[in-house]
């Protein structure tokens, strides 16, 4: 019985994350993230989603709060909190296209003094090599490819 449980757990860990209700709205709100109002809307949408897949978007939203804060220590606090959340998620889910995509976009836009650019090529390559087989809506895959090809 123990062996069956171990095998079942091992097989489940190999399965890609299934899309959960609300992720289409999360992805849409993320794609238009430009203003403080857009950021608040993303947080509101994230509150309605109850699955682990929202974590990369929550992490980036947390980092993005730094852009709308004037206090330097608070800026750094938001950045570190979001970065830690995102990196921990990717360690647990290295095959997540969503996580790799939002990290790619975040690192691409980070100021150089934050020294958060190490995974740009790795993430871009991973996305390009795995996007076709990803369990994501086709229109979202197209958006990802278009956004990445612009850079």
N, C-alpha and C positions, 0 to 999 in steps of 0.2 A: 504494500500500500504506500509506503514511504517513497519507493522508487517511482510509482505512478504520479505522486504529487510533485516530486522533483522534476520529472519530465514535463508535466503539465505547466509548471511554473516557468521552466526553461523555454518551452515553446511559446508561451504567452509573451515572454520578454522579447522574443524575436519578431513578433507581430508589430506592424506599424500602428501608431496611434490612430484610432478611428475619429473621424470628424464628429464633434459634439454639437448639440443645438446652440446656436448663437455665434458660432465661429465665423460665419459669413458676415455677420454684422460687425464683429470685432475687426476682421480683416479690412472691411470697407472703411470703418472709422480710422483705422491705422493709416490707410493709404492717403487720406486727405489731411493728415496731421500737420498743421502749419501754424495755427494760432493757439492762444491759451483757451479759447472757447472750444476749439477742436480737441484739445487735450482733455478738457473737462468732459466733453461728450464721450471720448474714448473710455475714460474712467467710469462713466455712467453705464456704458455698454458692457464693460468688463464686469461690473457688479452683478449683471443679469446672467452671467455665464458661470456655470458650476462644473468646470472640468479643468484638468491640469493643463490642457493645451493652451489655455489663455495666458499662462505664465510668461512666455517670452514677450508678449505684447504688454503685459503689466510691467515687466522689467524695463522695457524701453520707455513706457509712459513715465515710470518713476524717474529714469534718467532725464527724460525730456523736461521734467519739472524744473530742473536746474536752469534751463533757458529762460524761464519766467520768474526767477528769483534773483534779487539783487545782492543778498548777503552771501559773500564768498564761501563761508563755512557750510552754509546750507546747500549751496550749489554742489560742493564737493560731496556732501553727505548724500544727496539725491543720486549723484553719479555713482558713487561707490555701492550704494544699496541696490540700484538697478543692475549694475554690472555684475555684482555677486549673484544676484537672483538669476540673471541670464546665463552666466557661466556655469552655475550649479545645475540649471536645467539642461544645458547642453551636455554636461558630463553624464547625466542620467539618460538623456535621449539624444545621442549623437547623430541619429538618422533623421531628426526632425527638420524638414525643409523650412517650416515656419521659423523655427529658432535660428537656423543658419541664415535665413533671409533677413530677419530683423537685426541680427548681429552684424551682418554685412552692411546693411544700410546705416546702422548706428556708427560702426567703425569708420565708414566712408566719410561721415560728417563730423567726426570728433576733432576738436582742436588738437594739434600735435603735442602740446604740453601735457595732455592727459595720457599720452603713450598707450593708446588703445586702438592699435591698427594691425595687430599681429596676425589676424585670421582672415584678412580680406581675400587674398588669393585662394586660400584653402576653402573658405565658404563658397566663393564664386564657383570654383571647380566642382565642389561637392554638389551644389545646386544644379549646375549644368549637366552633370553626370547622372543625377538621380531624379530629376524633375518629371521625366516621362512616366516613371513607375510610381510616382507619389500618389497617395490617396487624397488628392485635393481636387476641387472643382476646376474644370478646364479653363474657365475664364480667369481664375486666379493664377493658374500656371502661366497663362499668357501675360498677365500683368507682371509677374515675377521676372519672366524672361525679358520682357520689354524694358523693365526698370534696370535690370542688370546689364543689358546690352547698351544702355545709354552711358555706361561708365567705362 
